[in-house]
Amino acid sequence: MDDKKENIETSGKKDPDENIHDQVKEDHEQSLENSTTQDDSLHDDQVEELNEEQLKRRVKVYEMTDSGNWNDKGTGFVQCVYNQHYSLVVRSEKDGSGVMNSEITQTEYTRQQDTLILWSDPTGVDLALSFQEAKGCDEMWNQIMDAQKRIAADKNDIDQLPHMDDFELKVPSPQLSNLVEMERVFLIACRHQLHRDTLLKLILETDFLDKFLPLLESCEDLDNIDDCYRLGNIMRAIFFLNNTNVYVTLFRDKYFTEVLGMLEYDREYPNTKGRYREYFANDVKFKQVIPITNEDVVTKIQQVYRATYMKDVALARNLEDSTFSALNSLIYYNHGEILSYIQSDNYMSELFKILENQEVDKQKLKDTIRFFNELCVIVRPFQKETRVAFYRYHSNGGILKIFQKTLADEDISIRTGALAILSSIVEHNPAPVRSFCLAQVKSEEETLIGFLISRFLNEGDSGLCSQLVEIIRIILDTSGIGSVEVLTQTVDSDLDRFLEYFYTKHCDNLFKPLTELMTIPLETDPNGADYLPLSQSAATTMNFLCELLCFIITQHAMFSKNYLLHHDILKSTSILLKAKQSYLRLSALRVFRVCLCVNDEFYRRLLIKNDIFGKLFACLMSTQGRNNCLNSACLELFESIRSESSKQLVSHIVTNFKRFFDSLDYCTIFKSLQLKYEQSIEPPPSPEKSTEK
């Protein structure tokens, strides 16, 4: 074997006219003769097990080296496969690993004598396949020619494909002995509409699945991994037919377990095997908060879950856009029918009774919250009219009444689920929440907005705090009015009344932690610098409050000005410039930057009145010129003052803080500020002096 191989490597040439066939053929035959004696080759019983189809596909792969010699790449079984493009794939007869994967193109393929095919790969490498049997070479040659015709047709017009109408797809009977041919037929046929229709009729109108799916148990009993891989490829090809009726059939209880089992096997990942059947048997439980009496709806719920599992898990590695769209279409239309049933008066009234029951079982409450959360997720992809009707129906049904109970629950999973539901409602349209709060004011109840603020200030979980802040921000947001549904003049008046109520009754409570900073004594670090001691939870709260402060300054011009004028919020915020946490100092700095960005004389005077610039200079000096984020943010703020040419601020800074300029000579910002100040106070030259010159 080695002598023959050496002969090929030293005398083989790229030019087919030199006829390497005899050398390659002799090497291939010698390899087969020695396969029963070498340690790393097939055993006698394995050779005997090779059926006629495998023998026809048994090849040796050769690659032309840079020196013009033919190099043996290994022995395996060849297939013509389609995955976005046609390819010749050879897998090792030892372990199934890839030996060759060459895309079929319009390049010239050459056939020598009976068992040798040569061509140039798209990468520029010259390759050769030496077949054990001439019959196998004939079949592969015909498949290559057919693939080239299909490629030419795809590039021009599918009608140019020769004899397409006369071609009859022959699917072998589902038996273990036919799996090789079945795999080849399915992988090719599922890519062409004419053949796809034939497969659909076979699956939907015959007992094909009843005969095919039980083959998995036989293969696993025999420990025949290769056939399991073939079953997996065939099942994936069936999914790639992209037909909803096929999916509905495969998701039936009588078939679904075997379908999952076949998808567990993937030749591309021989070292890993899925555990889909185990997951569905042990972990998947269908819970019903209230029993669903309509069996069709139950079936559609199961189909949705199984289709989602297919696209997200079982088929995720092989999923194509068309298959993804087909599965999503099934999910979408099933969701529509499920929503229609759920929103019936009888079903929803039972759900609301559970939520309003003060003595309901904790697990029952948790399941109901999860159910509502799933409904909010389901409705998101639907059109605007459907979403509007959905949220209006639930708002009128009393869904907003549950949050003051569920958000106060000690179980964090209930609080998390309730927050997710409320977040979906306010993201769709916060107007009903504002109207609900005003109705609570009339009835002298604790309002939802007040309760949310209280929960935010007392919530121990930072993730839930973040969600609460975002919900409060959306409720207070006035920029998105009219984005979801047309609002009436009544709703517009509700907005003004709601903001007035918020600033009068709840703004003090919301920003109370900020105002209380003035009562906290500073501490001194080992370097002699004063700092503000804050716990991690307190620092997180301050960070969120700075975000809300930036928001109300930009969104509520009239209300925020009046509130900031009568409260020392900006002075309290400036204390955060001495916090140990750098992100807190940056948050406080961002508040002052926003005050400058609104370009309003009111905020300039307010910053001067509260001596904010003195605190900013102290913060800048504490960086000691280090090139860090805090230093850059401070310099950017002063640069914005210079570029916006605010004479009032320039004069205030140069007049009161010029003593710091010499220490900040590593940048030109403050020299420019001083120059701008001098230009603003320098009198213009007199006419007489100008004439003398």
C-alpha positions in Angstrom: 0.0 0.0 0.0 2.8 2.5 0.9 4.7 1.6 -2.2 1.7 2.2 -4.4 0.9 5.5 -2.7 4.5 6.7 -3.1 4.2 5.8 -6.8 1.1 8.1 -7.1 2.7 11.0 -5.2 5.9 10.9 -7.3 4.4 10.3 -10.7 0.8 11.6 -10.6 0.2 14.7 -12.7 -2.5 17.3 -13.0 -3.1 16.8 -16.7 -5.8 14.1 -17.3 -4.1 13.1 -20.5 -1.3 11.6 -18.5 -4.0 9.2 -17.1 -3.4 8.7 -13.4 -6.3 6.2 -13.4 -4.1 3.1 -13.3 -2.0 4.4 -10.4 -5.0 5.6 -8.3 -7.0 2.4 -9.1 -4.2 0.2 -8.0 -3.8 2.1 -4.8 -7.5 1.9 -4.0 -7.7 -1.8 -4.7 -4.6 -2.4 -2.6 -6.2 -0.4 0.3 -9.3 -2.6 0.1 -7.2 -5.8 0.2 -5.3 -4.6 3.2 -8.5 -3.3 5.1 -8.9 -6.6 6.9 -5.3 -6.7 8.2 -4.6 -3.1 9.3 -5.6 -1.9 12.8 -7.2 1.3 11.7 -9.4 -0.2 8.9 -12.7 -2.0 8.7 -13.0 -5.3 10.5 -14.1 -8.4 8.6 -17.7 -8.3 9.9 -17.9 -4.6 9.1 -16.8 -5.2 5.5 -19.5 -7.9 5.1 -22.1 -5.5 6.5 -21.5 -3.0 3.6 -24.6 -3.3 1.4 -24.6 -2.8 -2.3 -25.5 0.9 -2.0 -22.5 1.6 0.3 -20.1 -0.3 -2.0 -21.2 1.8 -4.9 -20.5 5.0 -2.9 -17.1 3.8 -1.5 -14.3 6.1 -2.9 -10.8 7.2 -2.2 -10.1 11.0 -2.3 -7.0 12.5 -3.9 -5.8 16.1 -3.9 -3.2 17.7 -6.2 -0.3 19.2 -4.2 1.6 22.4 -5.1 4.3 20.2 -6.5 1.9 18.5 -9.0 1.7 15.2 -7.1 -1.5 13.4 -6.0 -1.9 13.1 -2.3 -4.2 10.5 -0.7 -6.8 12.2 1.6 -8.6 9.1 2.8 -11.4 6.6 2.1 -15.1 7.1 2.7 -18.6 7.2 1.2 -19.5 10.0 -1.2 -22.9 11.8 -1.5 -24.3 14.6 -3.6 -26.2 16.8 -1.1 -27.9 20.2 -1.3 -27.7 22.8 1.5 -28.1 26.2 -0.1 -25.9 24.8 -2.9 -25.0 21.4 -4.3 -21.9 19.8 -2.9 -19.9 16.5 -3.1 -19.4 15.3 0.4 -17.2 12.4 1.5 -17.4 11.0 5.0 -14.8 8.7 6.5 -15.6 5.0 6.6 -13.9 4.9 10.0 -15.6 7.5 12.1 -18.0 9.4 9.8 -15.8 12.6 9.9 -15.6 14.8 6.9 -12.9 13.9 4.3 -14.0 16.3 1.5 -16.7 18.9 0.9 -16.6 20.4 -2.5 -19.2 22.7 -4.0 -20.5 21.7 -7.4 -20.2 24.5 -9.9 -20.2 24.9 -13.7 -16.5 24.0 -13.8 -15.5 21.1 -16.1 -15.7 17.6 -14.6 -13.5 15.0 -16.3 -14.2 11.2 -16.2 -11.4 8.7 -16.9 -12.2 5.2 -17.9 -14.9 3.7 -15.6 -14.0 4.7 -12.0 -12.3 8.0 -11.8 -13.7 11.6 -11.8 -11.4 14.7 -11.8 -12.2 18.4 -11.4 -10.9 21.7 -10.0 -12.6 22.8 -6.8 -13.8 26.5 -6.5 -10.9 27.1 -4.1 -8.5 26.2 -6.9 -7.5 22.8 -5.6 -7.6 19.8 -8.1 -9.4 16.8 -6.7 -10.1 13.2 -7.8 -12.5 10.5 -6.7 -11.6 6.9 -7.3 -14.7 4.6 -7.0 -14.5 1.0 -6.0 -17.3 0.1 -8.5 -17.9 1.5 -12.0 -21.6 1.4 -11.3 -21.2 3.9 -8.4 -19.1 6.1 -10.6 -21.8 6.1 -13.3 -24.5 7.2 -10.8 -22.4 9.9 -9.2 -21.4 11.2 -12.7 -25.1 11.5 -13.6 -25.9 13.3 -10.3 -23.1 15.8 -11.0 -24.4 16.5 -14.5 -27.9 16.8 -13.2 -26.8 19.2 -10.5 -25.0 21.4 -13.1 -28.2 21.5 -15.2 -30.2 22.6 -12.1 -27.6 25.3 -11.3 -27.9 26.6 -14.8 -31.7 26.6 -14.6 -31.7 28.4 -11.3 -29.5 31.1 -12.8 -31.8 31.6 -15.8 -35.2 30.1 -15.9 -36.5 27.0 -14.2 -38.4 26.1 -17.4 -35.0 25.5 -19.1 -34.3 22.4 -16.9 -34.4 19.4 -19.2 -37.0 16.7 -18.8 -38.2 18.1 -15.4 -41.9 17.4 -16.2 -41.1 13.8 -17.2 -39.1 13.0 -14.1 -40.8 10.8 -11.7 -39.7 10.8 -8.0 -39.3 7.3 -6.6 -39.3 7.2 -2.9 -38.1 3.8 -1.5 -40.3 1.9 0.9 -39.5 2.9 4.5 -37.3 0.0 5.5 -33.9 -0.2 7.2 -32.3 -1.6 4.0 -33.5 1.5 2.0 -32.4 4.3 4.4 -29.4 5.3 2.4 -31.4 5.8 -0.8 -34.3 7.5 1.2 -31.9 10.0 2.7 -30.5 10.9 -0.7 -34.0 11.2 -2.3 -35.4 13.3 0.6 -32.4 15.7 0.8 -32.6 16.4 -2.9 -36.3 16.3 -3.5 -37.2 18.7 -0.6 -35.4 21.5 -2.5 -37.6 21.5 -5.7 -41.3 22.4 -5.8 -42.3 19.5 -8.1 -40.6 16.9 -6.0 -41.8 18.6 -2.8 -45.4 18.2 -3.8 -44.8 14.5 -4.4 -43.3 14.2 -0.9 -46.3 16.1 0.6 -48.8 13.7 -0.9 -46.7 10.8 0.3 -46.7 12.1 3.9 -50.2 13.4 4.1 -52.2 11.0 2.0 -50.5 7.6 2.8 -49.4 5.6 5.8 -45.8 6.6 5.2 -45.2 8.1 8.7 -46.8 5.0 10.4 -44.1 2.8 8.7 -41.2 5.3 8.8 -41.3 6.5 12.4 -41.0 3.0 14.1 -37.7 2.5 12.3 -36.1 4.7 15.0 -36.7 2.1 17.7 -35.2 -0.7 15.5 -32.1 1.4 14.8 -31.6 2.2 18.5 -32.1 -1.4 19.5 -29.4 -2.5 17.0 -27.1 0.4 18.1 -26.9 1.4 14.4 -25.8 5.0 14.8 -25.3 5.6 11.0 -28.9 4.7 10.3 -30.0 7.0 13.2 -28.1 9.8 11.5 -29.9 9.0 8.3 -33.3 9.1 10.0 -32.4 12.5 11.5 -31.5 13.9 8.1 -34.7 12.5 6.6 -36.8 14.1 9.4 -35.1 17.4 8.9 -35.8 17.2 5.2 -39.5 16.7 6.0 -39.5 19.8 8.2 -37.8 21.7 5.3 -40.9 21.1 3.2 -42.2 24.1 5.0 -45.8 22.9 5.0 -48.2 23.7 7.9 -50.3 20.5 7.4 -47.1 18.4 7.8 -46.2 20.3 11.0 -49.6 19.7 12.4 -49.3 16.0 11.6 -45.8 15.6 13.1 -46.9 17.4 16.3 -49.7 14.8 17.0 -49.2 12.9 20.2 -48.9 9.6 18.3 -45.9 10.8 16.2 -44.2 13.5 18.2 -42.0 11.3 20.5 -40.4 9.6 17.5 -40.0 12.9 15.7 -38.1 14.2 18.6 -36.0 11.1 18.8 -34.9 11.3 15.2 -33.9 15.0 15.6 -31.6 14.0 18.4 -29.2 12.5 15.9 -27.1 14.9 13.7 -24.2 13.7 11.7 -22.6 17.1 11.8 -22.3 16.8 15.6 -21.3 13.1 16.2 -20.1 13.8 19.8 -23.3 15.3 21.1 -26.8 13.9 21.2 -29.9 15.8 22.1 -32.1 14.9 25.0 -35.4 16.2 23.6 -37.5 13.1 24.5 -36.3 13.2 28.0 -37.0 16.9 28.4 -40.6 16.4 27.1 -41.2 13.3 29.2 -39.9 14.7 32.5 -39.9 18.5 32.4 -42.8 19.6 30.2 -46.1 19.9 32.0 -49.3 21.4 30.6 -50.8 23.6 33.3 -54.3 25.1 33.1 -55.2 27.9 35.5 -58.8 27.4 34.5 -59.7 24.2 32.6 -60.0 24.8 28.8 -63.1 22.9 27.7 -62.4 23.4 23.9 -60.2 20.5 22.8 -59.2 22.3 19.6 -57.8 25.2 21.6 -55.8 22.7 23.8 -54.4 21.1 20.7 -53.4 24.5 19.2 -51.6 25.4 22.5 -49.6 22.2 22.3 -48.8 22.8 18.6 -47.5 26.3 19.5 -45.3 25.0 22.3 -43.9 22.2 20.1 -43.4 24.5 17.1 -41.5 27.0 19.3 -39.3 24.2 20.7 -38.5 23.1 17.1 -37.3 26.5 15.9 -35.6 27.5 19.1 -34.0 24.1 20.1 -34.3 21.0 18.0 -33.8 22.6 14.6 -31.9 25.7 15.7 -28.6 24.6 14.2 -30.1 23.7 10.8 -33.0 26.2 10.5 -33.4 28.1 7.2 -35.3 31.3 6.8 -38.2 29.7 4.9 -38.6 27.0 7.6 -38.4 29.6 10.4 -41.2 31.6 8.6 -43.4 28.5 8.2 -43.1 27.6 11.8 -43.8 31.2 12.9 -46.9 31.3 10.7 -48.3 28.3 12.4 -47.6 29.9 15.8 -49.1 33.2 14.8 -52.4 31.9 13.5 -52.7 29.5 16.4 -52.1 32.4 18.8 -55.0 34.3 17.1 -57.4 31.5 17.8 -56.2 31.0 21.3 -56.7 34.7 22.1 -60.2 34.6 20.7 -61.1 31.8 23.1 -59.3 33.3 26.1 -61.0 36.7 25.8 -64.5 35.2 26.0 -66.4 36.7 29.0 -66.8 33.5 30.9 -63.1 32.6 30.9 -61.8 36.0 31.7 -64.3 36.6 34.5 -63.0 33.4 36.2 -59.4 34.7 35.9 -60.3 38.0 37.5 -62.0 36.3 40.4 -58.8 34.5 41.2 -56.8 37.7 41.1 -59.3 39.6 43.3 -59.5 36.8 45.9 -57.5 37.9 48.9 -57.3 34.3 50.2 -56.3 32.6 46.9 -53.7 29.8 47.0 -50.2 31.2 46.4 -49.4 28.7 43.7 -52.7 29.5 42.0 -51.9 33.2 42.1 -48.4 32.6 40.7 -49.8 30.5 37.8 -52.4 33.1 37.0 -49.8 35.9 36.9 -47.6 33.8 34.5 -50.7 33.1 32.3 -51.4 36.8 32.0 -47.8 37.5 31.2 -47.9 34.9 28.4 -51.0 36.6 27.0 -49.1 39.9 26.9 -46.2 38.3 25.1 -48.5 36.5 22.6 -50.4 39.7 21.6 -47.2 41.7 20.7 -46.8 40.6 17.1 -50.4 41.3 16.2 -51.7 44.4 14.4 -52.5 47.6 16.3 -56.2 47.1 16.3 -55.9 43.7 18.0 -53.5 45.0 20.7 -55.7 48.0 21.4 -58.8 45.8 21.8 -56.8 43.3 24.0 -55.5 45.9 26.5 -58.7 47.9 26.6 -60.6 44.7 27.4 -58.3 43.8 30.2 -58.1 47.4 31.6 -61.9 47.6 31.7 -62.0 44.2 33.2 -60.0 45.3 36.3 -56.5 44.2 35.5 -55.1 47.4 36.9 -56.6 46.7 40.3 -54.3 43.7 40.9 -50.9 45.4 41.0 -51.1 47.0 44.4 -51.7 43.4 45.8 -49.3 41.4 43.6 -46.4 43.9 43.6 -46.4 43.9 47.4 -46.2 40.1 47.6 -43.2 38.7 49.4 -42.7 36.1 46.6 -40.3 37.7 44.1 -41.6 35.6 41.2 -45.1 37.1 41.7 -43.6 40.6 41.8 -41.6 39.9 38.7 -44.5 38.5 36.7 -46.8 41.4 37.8 -44.2 44.0 36.8 -43.8 42.3 33.4 -47.6 42.6 32.8 -47.7 46.2 34.0 -44.7 47.0 31.8 -46.5 45.6 28.7 -49.6 47.7 29.5 -47.8 51.0 29.9 -45.5 50.4 26.9 -48.6 49.9 24.8 -50.4 53.0 26.1 -49.9 54.6 29.6 -53.1 56.7 29.3 -55.4 54.1 31.0 -53.0 53.9 33.9 -53.1 57.7 34.4 -56.9 57.7 34.2 -57.1 54.8 36.7 -54.9 56.8 39.1 -57.2 59.9 38.8 -60.2 57.7 39.5 -58.5 56.4 42.6 -57.9 60.1 43.7 -61.7 60.7 43.4 -62.5 57.6 45.5 -59.8 58.6 48.0 -57.8 55.4 47.6 -54.1 54.9 47.5 -53.1 55.6 43.8 -51.1 53.2 41.7 -48.5 55.8 40.9 -47.9 56.5 44.6 -47.7 52.8 45.3 -45.2 52.3 42.5 -43.0 55.1 43.9 -43.2 53.5 47.4 -42.3 50.1 46.0 -39.3 51.6 44.1 -37.9 53.2 47.2 -38.3 50.0 49.3 -37.6 47.3 46.7 -34.5 45.3 47.5 -34.0 43.7 44.1 -32.0 46.1 41.8 -33.5 44.4 38.7 -37.1 45.1 39.8 -36.1 48.6 40.8 -34.9 49.2 37.2 -38.3 48.0 35.9 -40.2 50.2 38.3 -38.3 53.2 37.3 -38.9 52.5 33.7 -42.6 52.1 34.3 -42.8 55.4 36.3 -40.9 57.1 33.5 -43.3 55.8 30.8 -46.3 56.9 32.8 -44.9 60.4 33.2 -43.8 60.5 29.5 -45.7 63.1 27.4 -43.7 62.7 24.2 -45.5 59.6 22.9 -49.1 60.8 23.0 -51.1 59.5 20.1 -48.5 56.9 19.1 -50.7 53.9 19.8 -54.3 55.0 19.5 -56.1 58.3 18.9 -56.7 60.1 22.2 -59.6 62.3 22.9 -59.5 65.8 24.5 -60.6 64.1 27.8 -57.4 62.1 27.8 -55.3 65.2 27.1 -56.9 67.0 30.1 -56.3 63.8 32.1 -52.6 64.2 31.4 -52.4 67.8 32.7 -54.4 66.9 35.8 -52.3 63.8 36.4 -49.0 65.7 36.2 -50.3 68.4 38.5 -51.4 65.6 40.9 -48.0 63.9 40.6 -45.9 67.1 41.3 -48.2 68.1 44.2 -48.5 64.8 46.0 -45.7 62.4 45.0 -42.7 64.3 43.7 -41.5 65.1 47.2 -41.7 61.4 48.2 -40.0 60.3 45.0 -36.9 62.6 45.4 -36.9 62.4 49.2 -33.7 60.2 49.3 -31.9 62.9 47.3 -32.9 65.7 49.7 -31.9 63.6 52.7 -28.3 63.5 51.4 -27.8 67.0 52.9 -28.2 65.5 56.4 -25.6 62.7 55.9 -22.2 63.7 57.3 -19.2 63.3 55.1 -16.3 61.0 56.0 -12.6 61.3 55.3 -10.6 58.7 53.5 -6.9 57.8 54.3 -5.8 60.4 51.8 -7.6 63.2 53.6 -10.4 63.6 51.0 -14.0 63.9 52.1 -16.5 61.5 50.6 -20.2 60.6 50.9 -20.7 57.2 52.5 -23.5 55.3 50.7 -24.4 51.6 50.7 -24.8 49.8 47.4 -28.6 49.8 47.5 -28.7 53.5 48.3 -26.2 54.2 45.5 -28.4 52.3 43.1 -31.5 54.3 44.2 -29.6 57.6 43.7 -28.5 56.6 40.2 -32.1 55.9 39.2 -33.3 59.1 40.7 -30.7 61.1 38.7 -32.1 59.4 35.6 -35.6 60.4 36.5 -34.5 64.0 37.3 -32.9 64.3 33.8 -36.2 63.0 32.4 -38.5 65.5 34.1 -36.2 68.4 33.3 -36.4 67.6 29.5 -40.1 66.5 29.4 -42.0 68.7 31.9 -40.7 72.2 31.3 -43.3 74.1 33.3 -43.9 71.6 36.2 -40.2 70.8 36.6 -39.1 74.4 36.8 -41.6 75.2 39.5 -40.6 72.2 41.5 -36.8 72.8 41.2 -37.2 76.4 42.1 -38.9 75.7 45.4 -36.8 72.6 46.4 -33.1 72.2 46.8 -32.9 69.2 44.5 -29.9 70.5 42.4 -28.0 71.4 45.6 -28.7 67.9 47.0 -27.6 66.3 43.7 -24.3 68.1 43.8 -23.4 66.2 47.0 -23.2 63.1 44.9 -20.1 64.6 43.3 -18.4 63.5 46.5 -19.7 59.9 46.3 -17.1 57.1 46.3 -18.9 55.4 43.4 -17.6 56.9 40.2 -20.8 56.1 38.3 -22.8 58.1 40.8 -20.6 61.2 40.3 -21.1 60.8 36.6 -24.9 60.5 37.1 -24.9 63.8 39.0 -22.8 65.4 36.4 -25.2 64.2 33.7 -28.1 66.1 35.6 -26.2 69.4 35.4 -25.3 68.7 31.7 -29.0 68.3 30.9 -29.7 71.6 32.7 -27.3 73.3 30.3 -28.6 71.4 27.2 -32.1 72.7 27.5 -30.6 76.1 26.9 -32.9 78.0 29.3 -31.9 81.1 31.2 -33.8 79.7 34.2 -31.5 76.8 34.7 -28.4 78.9 34.3 -29.5 81.1 37.1 -30.5 78.1 39.2 -27.0 76.5 38.7 -25.4 79.8 39.8 -27.7 80.3 42.7 -26.9 76.8 44.1 -23.1 77.2 43.6 -23.1 74.1 41.3 -19.9 75.3 39.5 -17.9 75.4 42.7 -18.8 71.7 43.3 -17.9 70.9 39.6 -14.5 72.5 39.9 -13.9 70.6 43.2 -14.8 67.4 41.4 -12.6 68.2 38.4 -9.6 69.0 40.7 -10.1 65.7 42.5 -9.3 63.9 39.3 -5.8 65.4 39.4 -5.7 65.6 35.6 -6.0 61.8 35.2 -7.3 60.7 31.8 -10.5 59.1 33.0 -14.2 59.3 32.3 -15.0 61.7 35.1 -12.3 64.1 34.1 -13.4 64.0 30.4 -17.1 64.5 31.4 -16.2 67.6 33.5 -14.1 69.1 30.7 -16.8 68.4 28.2 -19.3 70.3 30.3 -17.1 73.4 30.5 -16.4 73.1 26.8 -20.1 73.2 26.1 -20.3 76.4 28.1 -17.5 77.9 26.0 -19.0 76.8 22.7 -22.5 78.0 23.5 -21.2 81.6 24.3 -23.3 82.1 27.4 -21.9 85.4 28.7 -23.6 85.0 32.0 -22.0 81.6 32.7 -18.6 82.6 31.3 -18.5 85.7 33.4 -19.5 83.7 36.6 -16.9 81.0 36.0 -14.0 83.3 35.2 -14.8 85.8 38.0 -15.3 83.2 40.8 -13.0 80.3 39.8 -10.1 81.8 37.9 -7.8 80.6 40.7 -8.2 77.0 39.4 -7.2 77.8 35.9 -3.4 77.5 36.4 -3.8 74.0 37.8 -5.9 73.0 34.7 -3.4 74.1 32.1 -3.2 70.6 30.6 -6.2 71.7 28.4 -7.0 74.9 26.5 -10.6 75.1 27.6 -10.1 77.5 30.5 -7.7 79.8 28.6 -10.4 80.0 25.9 -13.0 80.8 28.6 -10.8 83.6 30.0 -10.2 85.0 26.5 -13.9 85.0 25.7 -14.6 86.8 29.0 -11.9 89.4 28.3 -13.4 90.0 24.8 -16.8 90.5 26.3 -15.7 93.2 28.7 -13.1 95.0 26.5 -14.6 98.2 25.2 -14.5 98.7 21.4 -11.8 101.1 20.0 -12.8 104.8 19.8 -13.2 106.4 16.3 -10.5 108.9 17.0 -7.9 106.2 17.7 -8.9 104.3 14.6 -8.5 107.4 12.5 -5.0 108.1 13.9 -3.9 104.6 13.0 
